[in-house]
Amino acid sequence: MTIRILLIDDHTLFRSGLRQLLQRQSDFEIVAEAADGLEGVKRAKVHRPDVILLDLNMPGLSGLETLQLLVEEVPEAAVVILTVSEEAEELAEALRQGARGYLVKNIEVETLVSSIRRAASGEPVIADNMTAKLVAQFRAQGVAAAPAHAEHEKLTPREREIMACLARGESNKEIARHLDVAESTVKIHVQNILKKLNLTSRVQVAVYAVENGLTG
């Protein structure tokens, strides 16, 4: 299956280099590029890409404002933030607004390629050091467990285990190996977690787990 990708970044040289790197993958197709948020949203609506790589720091419409529009206009696309910012606050806000992932621009090419494929398949992709920073931020703020009647009280012990794995950014395959269960079983548990917590993505589950002290 070909993964159709849209690049949104105001740095022409970076976009050019990124395009050349990604085009080496036989299953990747760069369908369009944009140098600002508004143009990016327009091209996303026309081309309906599978994955959108979005910079945060752009002139005019900011990356987070662009993200909001993309989630509204092309909800089927996986938006992955690709930025120089390693601020945990920006990571948390991007995930709350519906980003499928958050990667920093010093990432290895192999990791980026793998992350794009994972995002296209519905999995969250968060740089390892960013997940740690996110957890550290909430702990530093003294975020406590949610009240007794919180939504996560509905989860089974196994679902809580899997939620903690999601908060660490593990894929279904990694969770299955970690818990010694079938990958199909993990998928069912993830679907149940989403339904019980009234969330729409694995990334939102990860954020919920961190905010409520349920990272294991």
N, C-alpha and C positions, 0 to 999 in steps of 0.2 A: 504494500500500500504506500502510495506517495503522500508525504506530509507536506502540505502547502503552507509556506511561511511568509509572514509580512514583517518587515523591519521598520521600526519607527525610532529614529535617532537623528539629532540635529548635526552630528559630526559626519560629514561626507566621507572622510578618509576611513573612519571606523566602519561605517556601513559598507564601504567598498571591500575592505579587508574581510569583514564578517561574511559578506555575500560569497566571496571567493572561497573561504574556508568551508562554508556550508554546502556550496554547490558540488563539492567533491564527494558528497554522500549521494549514492544512487537513489535513495528513497526521499531525498529532500528536493523541493522546488521552491525557489524564491519567487513568489507571485507578484510582489510589489515592494516598494520602499517609500518612506515619507520622512521629510525633514522636520516636521512639526506635528503636534497633536491633532489639529483640525484636519490636516491633509491625511493623517493616518487613519482617522475615523472614516473619512470619505472612502479611502481605498479599501478599508476593511469591509465596508458595506457593499462595495462592488465585487471584490474578489472572494469574500467569505473564506478566509484562511483557516487552517486547522490550529496553527500556533502563531501568536503575535509576540515578537520580542520588542519590549518597550523600555526606553530610557526614562528615568525619572526627571532629570534636570534638563529641561528644554525651555527656550524662550516662548513667550506667549502662553498658550495653554500648558499647564504643568503636566507632569507625568501622571500624577494622581487624578487630576481632572480628566485627562485623556482616558485613564483606566475606567473611571465612572461611566463615561460615554460608551466605551467599547463593551463593557459588561451589559449595558442597556441595549445597544444596537446590534451587537453580534455575540449573544450569550453563549453560542455553541463553540466559540473560539477559546482556546486556552491562552490566556495572557500571562506571559512570563516577564517579570521585571528584570532587565539586564542593565546594571548601573554601577557607578563607582562608589555609591553611598553604602556604608556599612553601619548606618544608624538603625538601631533596633526599633525605634519609634516609627521610622518610615516603613520598615518591614511589616510591623504589626498593622499599620494603617492600610498598606497595600493588600494584605491578606484579608482584612476585614471587608475591604471593598470588592473582593472577588478575584484577586490575582491567583493564578494557578501555581505560581512560583516566584522565587526571588533569588537571583544570582548576581554575583559581582563580576566586573569586567576582567579581573585578573584570573578568571577560571581557566582551567586546562581545556584545550579543544575537545579532548575525548570526553570530558565530563559534561561539557556543553552539549555535545552531540547526543550523549546518553540522556541528558535532562530533557532535551527537546522531544525525543522519542517517548519518554515517560510521560511528559505533559500531554502529548497528543493522545496517549492511551488513557488519560484521565487521572494520572497520579500527580500528587503535589511534588514540586521540586524546590527545595530550599537549601542553599549553601550550608554545609555543616557548621561553619563558624557563625553563621547568622542564626541558626536554630539555638545554639548555645547562648548567643547574646540576647535573644528574645527571652529565653528562660531566665537568664540572669537579671534582666531588666525587671521582670515581674516579681522575682524574688526580692530584689532590692527595694521595690515599692511596697513590699509586705503584703502582696496579694494573698488573701486567705481563701480557704475552701468556701464554696458557695453555701447558702443556707440549706437546711435539711430537706426542704421541698424543691430543691433544684432539679432541673430536668435530668441530670445525669444519675439521679437516684433510681431511674427506671432501667439503667443498664445492668446487665448481668456481669459477674466477675470476669468472664472471658472477654466481654465487650470492653470492659475497662482496661484490660490488658492490651487489647488491640488499639484502643484509643491512645494509650501511652506510647505504643509503637509508632502510631501516626504522628504524634507530637515530636518524635525523634526523626521524622522524615523517612521512615522505612517504607519500602515498596511492598506490595502484596506478597511477592515472592520471598522477600526478606522476612516478613512477618510469619509466613507459613513455615519457613525453615527454622526461625527462632522458636516458634511455639509447637513445632512438629505436627502441623495439621496440613490439610490440602489447601492449595491456593484458592480453589473454588469456595471452600469453607470460609476463608478470610473475606472474600468478596461479599458473601452473604452477611457476615457479621458487620462489615462496613456499611452495607445498605441499611441494616437494622439500626445501627448507631445514628446514621443520618436521619432516619425517620423518627427515632425517639427524641433526638435533640432538635428536630425541626430545622436542620441545616441542609445546605445544598452541595457542599463540596468537602473533600477530605482535608483541604487546607483549613477550612472553617472549623473542622473538628479539632485539628491540631492547635489552632488559636484558642478554642474553647478550653482545651485541656490545660494549656499553659495558664490561662487567666484564672482557672479554678483550682490550680494546684494538683492536677491529676496526671502529671507526667511520669509518675512511677519512680 
